[in-house]
Amino acid sequence: DAVYAGKLLSASRRIWNQIETNPFFEKAQPAPEKNLPAGAQPAEICYFQQWRTSVNGISERAAAALELYRATGETDYASKAKVLCIELIRHLAREGENAGRFVSKDGTLAFRDWSYCWRISGPRVPLEMWRVFKEESFRDAALLVAERIVREYGKNGMRPGKKAASSTAAANSLYLSECAGLFGRDDFRMWAQRAFDWI
């Protein structure tokens, strides 16, 4: 339905313009009025920070720009997606216990709930950027994320972890399966299958 598709694209452009220009997104967001429900992202990830330059905000803006580029082919969106993804990768720890994790400027971990792996945004952004642009920095970041998942599975005896939700395990396994296909890594495929078996 071309008419409906046009409406969706028009709305997407308006949303993009809002998140890029509205001063609201430059202010630290206030604390929630009520306690967040059990299982929600910790408040410090979603509040108390300037959204546009937070790790979450950067990832979501990169994902939005990438999807608008996929939909329109307009190079301005491609350029913005690349700039934002490079900024996101700067927050990716490359060594130490947090290697393969995205870390905010204040040292807190972003994307703690790995069920977000199935979305285009979050830790998936470099992988999706690699699909489209095939740039080495995006591939390296995507692999680092995958290797962190494998490392954590190894620590937990080939299981996602006693406290891991099935949705998180499924998202991780899906991510590893995709990386296995894209990068020819049989070890990723093996770990993905073991996690699926655990689920």
N, C-alpha and C positions, 0 to 999 in steps of 0.2 A: 504494500500500500504506500505509494509514493507520497501521498498527501500526509499520512500519519508520520512517515519517516521524516518528512520535512518539518513537521511540528516538533518532533523529538530533537532534531538537530538544532532548530531555532532555540528551543529551551536550553539545550546543552551549551550553546554559545552564550546565552544570557547568564547562566550559572557560572561559566568560566569567567566572564567579565566581572561578575560580582566578587568572586573569590580573589581575583587579581587586583581589584581597585577599591573595594569597599573598606573604609577605615576600621570597621568592626573587627576584621580579621587581623588587624595589627595590634590589638589590645589583648592583654592577658585575660583569659576567660575566667569568670567568677566561679567559685566553688558551687557544686550542686546544692540545691535547697534541701534535698533529701539524700539519705545515704544511698549509694549506688547498690543495685541488687547484687546478690551473690553471683559470682562468676563474671561480673563486668570487669572491663579494663580498669586498673587502678586509677584513682582520680588524678594523680599527678601526671598521667599520660595525656589526659583529655582536658585538663584544666590548669590554671595557674601559669599558663605560658602563652606566648604570642603565637597563635595558630599558624600563621603564614610561614614562619621560619622554624616551626617545630619539626621534628623528624616525621611525625604523622602527617602534618600539613604538607611538607615537601613531597612525601610519597604520594599523597592523594592528588596534589597538583600535577605531579609528573604523570600519574596514571590518566588523569583527565586530559592533559595535553596529548598524550599518546593516543588515546581513544579518539579524540577529535581529529588527529592526523590520519588515523586509520579510516575514519569516516569521510574525510574531505580531501585528503591528499595535499592539504595546504602546508607549505614548508614552514610557515611561521609557527605552527603547532609542533612540528618536528623539532625545530630549533629549541623551542621552550622545553619540550620533553627531555631533550638531551642535556640542556643546562641543569634542569632540576634533578635528573638522575645522577649526574656527576656530583651535584651538591649532596644528594642522598648518600652516595657511595663514600663521601668523606666521613660520614658518621658510622661506617662499617668497621668494626674492630678487626684488625688483621693478625693480632697475636694475643697471647694471654688467655685467661679463662673465658673471656667474652669473644674470642675470635669467631667471626661469622655472625655476630649479633650487631644490631644497630643500637648505638649508644647516644643519648642526648648530650647536649653541652654540659649539663649538670651531673652527668655520670649515670643517670637512670637508664634502664633498658627500655627500648621501644619495642612494640609488637610482642608483648609477653605472651599473649594468647595466640598460639600458632594456628588456630583454626582460621585465622585471617589469611593464611597462605593461599587459600583457594581464590581469593579476590585478586583483581588486577593490581590493586595498590598494596601497601605494606611491603614485606620482604620479597614479594614477587616482581617488583618493578624492574630490577635489573634483568631478570629472565625474560620478561615481556619485551624489554628494550632490545635484548639480543635477538629475539625472534625477528624483529622488524629491521634493525640497523646493522646487526652483525659486527658490532664494534668490540674490540678485545676487552676493554675495561668493563663492559657490561657482562661479558662472558665470565671474566675472572671473579666478579662480585657474585654472580649467580652460583658459581661453583663453590665459593667460600661459604655461602649460606647452606648449600647442600652438604658440604663436608662437616659443617657444624651439627646438622641433624644426625648424620651418621655417627659422629663422635659421641653424641648424647645417647643414641640408641645403644652403642657399644658399652657405655658405662652402666646401662640399665639391663644388661644381659639380653640384648637383642629385643627388648621391649621398649615401647615409647615412654615407659616410666609409670610407676604406681599411681601417680596423681594425674597423669595425662588423660584428658577427655578423649573419647573416641573420635570426636570431630577434629581435634588437633592431630591425632594420629593419622586420620584419613587425609587431612590436608598435607601433612608432612610426606606421607606415602605418595600422594599424587604429585607433589613437587619433585620428589626423588625419581618417580617414574618418568616424568617429563624430561628431567635432566639426563636420565639414562638414555632416552631416545635422541635428544638433541646433541649430546656430547659423547655418545658411544661408551658410556660407563656402566659396565655390567655389575660393578660393585654396588652402584646406586640401585639398580634393578633388584638385586638380591635383598638389600635392606628394605626396599619398598615392599617386596613380597612378604618378608618376615613381619613387617608392621601390619600389613593387611591380614595376615594369618592371626595376629594377636587380636585385631579388632573382631 
